[in-house]
Amino acid sequence: MSSGLKNVFSYSIRNIFLMYVRPVSTIRRLSEDPDYLGPLILIGLILLAYLGNLVVLSVKSEYYVQGVWKPSWNVEVSPVLSLLLASRLLYVIFTWFSYFFLVFVFSRLLGSDKELYPLFSISGYILHIFLLQLVLNAIVLSIASLSIPHLRLIGLYEGHLRVATSAAFEEWQKVVIVKVLNKPLEWLAYFWGGLYTYLVFREEREVDRRRAVIGTLATYALNSIIAMIFAVQFI
């Protein structure tokens, strides 16, 4: 790897890390020096984290198939793994592009005349919230797996990081740590996404606070609805 490519890669990795600890200064810097590699790296990390969640969910469960108990990974996940990963890839790319479009449209309606090109990069960084949610979810499930017996069940994976049928999903939900932390993790992602959107309007689109709040409510709510519709169709 050439030194120039290493520098670009290091810059992107640094931006991803700083987005969690210094989002304001990172957004300001990206508005001046856009990073298009960072969102692509985030997509790769999201797929790995998603795969990790599937592994954790299937590692302690088995299917009864033709008189034999078989690992659920071999029965349910492995045969459709490429489809699950492709669906997740389509989902995050669609979220990136729809978020970019919505922020651009609403910022124009709210009076911003900023140039378009930095927004595409910054919109891609909305995916760092997906990554955080998946990693935290995998950690919670991993801890929970230590306190439950081996599950023997019949069920299908939906692609939403949970088992669709009842037996396994209900057993996972009975574990105290999953029951306690499941909803807070979801609300953390919603809150962080709203805060990030507000910062994009304020720091990159340079609109005032009142308009930033309006743009955030419109953009994030509509983008969430679009993403859920897309998820139902493709995952």
N, C-alpha and C positions, 0 to 999 in steps of 0.2 A: 504494500500500500504506500503510495507516494506521500511525501510530507504534506502536500497541499490537501490531499483527500483526508489525511489523518486530522489535519487542523479543522476541516469542515465537519468531520464526524464528531470530533471533540467539542466543537462549538454547539452542535445540535444536542449532544448528550448533556452538556452543561445547561443549556436552555431548558431541557426537560426537567432536570433536577431543580433548577431555580424557579421553575413555574410553581412548584409546591411550596417553596419557602420565601420567595421574593417575587410574587406575581406582578406587582405594580411596575417595578423597575425592569422586569423581563419584558413585559408588554411594551413599555416605552422603548426599550432597546430594539425589539423586533419591528417596531414601527419605523425605525430608522434603518435597520439592517435585517431585512426579512430572512427567515430560515425556512427553506422549503424541504430540507432533508429531515428536519425534526419530526414533522407529522408522519412521514413515511416510516421512520424508526418507531414511532408510537404505535403505528398500525401493526408492525411486526411484534412488538412487545405485547400488545393486546391479544393477538392470536396465541402467543405463548401462554399468557395468563389464562386465557379461555381454555386452552388445552389442559393446563394445570388443574382448573376447576373440574373438568370432566374426569380427569384421572382420580382426583380426590373423591368425587361422588361415586365412582365405580369400583374403587379399590376394595371396599368392604361389602360388596353386594354380589350376589350370584343369581343366575337364572336356572330354573328347572327345565331342561330341554331333553326330550326323549329319554326320560328316566335318569338323566345325569345332571348334576349341578355344575354349571359352567360360569366362569367369571363374566359379569355383565359387560365388561370392556370388550370381550371377544364376541359376545352375542349382539349387543346393542350399539356400542360406540364405534368400534373398529370398522364394521362394514359401511358406515355412513360418515366416517370421520372427515373425508374430503368435502362432502356436502355441508357438514356442520361448519367447517372452517371457511368454506367459500361463502356461506350465508352470512357468517359473522363479518367477513371481509367486505361484502356488499353493504352490510348494515353500517359499518363505521365510515366507509367512503361516502355513502349517501348522507349520513349525518353531517360529515364535514362540509360537503357541497351545499346542502340545504341550509346549514347554519351560516355559511358564507353569504349565500344569496339573501337570506332574511336580514342579516345585520347590515348588508350593503343597502338594501331597499329601505329599511326603516331609518337608517342613519341619514340617507338622502332626504327622506320625508321630514326628518327632524332638523334639517338644515346643515348637515355636515357636507363640506366640499372637499374632504380629504381624498387623496389619490387612492385608486383601487388596489394596486399591487401588494402593499403590505398586509392588507386585510386577509388575503387568501392564505398566507402563511399563519397569521395569528388565529384565523378560524380553525385551521388544522390542529392547533394546540388545545382546542376544546376536548380533544381525545385523551388528554392526560387525566381527565376526570374518569373516563371509562377505565383506564388502566388502574387507577387508584381503587376504584370500586371492585374490580376483578381480583386484584391482589389481596385486598382486605377480606373479600369473600372467601378466597382460597385459604387464607390464614385461619379464619373462623371455622371453616369446614374441617381443616386439618386438625385443629384442636378438638373439635367436636368428635371427630372420628376416633379419638383415643378413649372416649367414654361410652361408646355404643358397641353392642355386640355385632358380629358379622350378620349382615342382612341377607335373607333369602327371600326373593320377591319376584313379582312379574310386573314389568313396567317399561315405559319407553322414555328415552331422552328427547326433550323438546328443543334443546339448543338454548334454553334460557338459564342454564346453570342449575337446573334442578330436575328431579325425576317427575315425569308427568303424572303417573298413577300414584296414586294414593299410598300404597304400602311404603315405598321407600321414602317418599317425600314426607309423609306423616311421621315416620320414624326419625328422620333428620330434624323435623320441627319440634319433636319432643325433647331434644337435647337442650339443656338449659341455655348454653352459650349462644346457640343458633336462635332460640326463641327470644332471647334478650337483645341480641345485636342485629338481627335481620333488618328490622324497620329503621333503626338509627342509621345503619349503613346506607340504606336507600335515601333517607332524608338528607344525609351528609352530601351525597352526590347531587341531589337537587339544589341544595343550598349553595354548594361550591359552584355549580354550573351557573346559577343566577348571579352570584358574586363575580364570577369570571366575565360573564356577559356585560355586567354593569361596568367593569373595569375596561373592557374593550371599547364601549361607547365613550367612556370618560377619557381614557388615556390615548387611545388610538384614533377614534373618530372625533374626539375633542368637542363633544357636546356638553351642555351644562348638566347639572345634577338632576334637575327635574326631567329633562328630556332623556337623560341616560336611564332613569328609572322607568319611564314610559317605554323606551326602546327595549329595555331588558324584559319587562313583562310581556310585551308583544312578541319579541323574538324567541325567548326561551320557552314560553308556553306553546307557541305555534310549532316550533321546532320539535318539542317533545311529542306533540300530537302526531306530527308527520313521521317521526322516528318510530312511534308505536305502531302506526298503520303499516309502515314498511316492514317492521319486524314480524307482524302477523302474516304478511304475504310471503316473506322469504325465509323465515326461520321456523 
